[in-house]
């Protein structure tokens, strides 16, 4: 687990809850993203970070052929899949929210316990595996544990 | 691993204070927040017992006093309506859980497909069936927020109407509505405050929805040709006055039966191409002198204000060519906001002072040409001489706002005046309106009025708008407005409000949230409804 810039859970959540207007979290600027597809986003990221899709797919703990379909744009990801990819791409909270927007999925919302745990883990760069352990200990559905 | 345990413990302690009902959290996992508005959140949830996906809407009971009636929702049963499962409440929140509908919202569905007129008619008829079941319920239920986002198209093509947050049962004999809710652009005029919304409010929104489906815009767009039968249906659904609309959705459905057999969606490109070829042909005609007879002078009816002429033309659908007396006799309503004219209340009402340019109108003398005028809606002008309003025999609604008026004497000389909306007009004395015996609505918000002495006595006024006024007291309001039922006080400051309690017929007041405590305390123990609005 990365230890840099860590703030405590209560500090982060207190900060989030102090945000009077939670709608900020839900603001979508759909028109800005209408042209950008999620597969473009993934492929651009790989190019910029000199990674190949296989590495990202593996770290996201996704089934290989499904992962490639996401990169080629043949499938649209579920919200949990986007979040798994966010962990695999070492995204922070703003980047994860952007990925959700591009994929047209609901943003993370800190008043939901499961989302708050995910926000905390993304913010502190906790790995996907450790995030799943935290979700399990909190008796919350695991990422990728259900498909809508 | 200890680090992870610490995080889990921290998280548990933070969420131990959660405001959601404990039994709700015990039964359901919140998976996503689909929408969040002040005091109301909609979640995708998963039932822990069997993993079933559902939708939960949670209301902060303090911020959202008008929670939906779960008993009413449960009684509604139609394949086009979601099932309501259960509700959970604690002292802070109410969470209502309903069936999750698989499918796409209509705004997405229609955006991704080119719907033919036949598709639209079939969809609209299915919506009529759903509305019929709501309106036929005892008591009738009005949805009040019909818009593409609230209609889900299932993979089978069937549709489901969702979001009953603001649905309400219509109380017979109740004069006015609770409070404005709904979606701007789709909500009918009466939903903005004055007047009880009934099933015709849904018919209005249905008409706007039809227009959106056919033209891609909820606003009126004269550049897109619409099947004439469809146009007639839309116009009748969206008439300003509820009594001019279809009386029930069954009637709308019957009207829809005749649409689509000959019409087709026409693109703006096709319309422009057609217009261009017409101009070319006409030009050829001029070249050989065939049409020059048209150029003979005709007696012209002269307007002083081009914008008033444009508004009159828009109302009767004659945007060019000379106007005749007969044409003018057909003009019953005028809508002008800033430098733009519109052909109906809905477009006018979507305008905003902040985003539109001030208009050029200086005099209303032109209105004397329009002897059958019933409603005048003009906003955002400079100094305007109102003399032209005097004596118009059929006029009953005068809405003049965001301008400087010469005075209200001419308005007081409108013999049948029923509704006067004179918001933000620089007025310091409206007592002349005492001459209007039929006056039911008087909105004098944001004027230079510091005392009710400047307002006068109006024995028949039911709806009184006092927004943005600074008044020392309203001690004699009951003598001045004995029949007042609805009083709007948003943004105002009345230092001594106790006079409001003496209003014998008061049913509802409108306030901002920061005013709510003081006003609620004043009416504690009475039946007066306190409606809290955001602006």
Interface residues (C-beta under 8 A of the other chain):
Chain A: X1 X8 X9 X10 X13 X22 X23 X25 X26 X79 X105 X106 X107 X109 X111 X112 X113 X114 X115 X116 X117 X120 X126 X130 X133 X134 X137 X138 X140 X141 X146 X148
Chain B: X3 X4 X5 X7 X8 X10 X11 X12 X13 X14 X15 X18 X25 X29 X30 X31 X32 X33 X34 X35 X36 X37 X41 X43 X44 X46 X51 X53
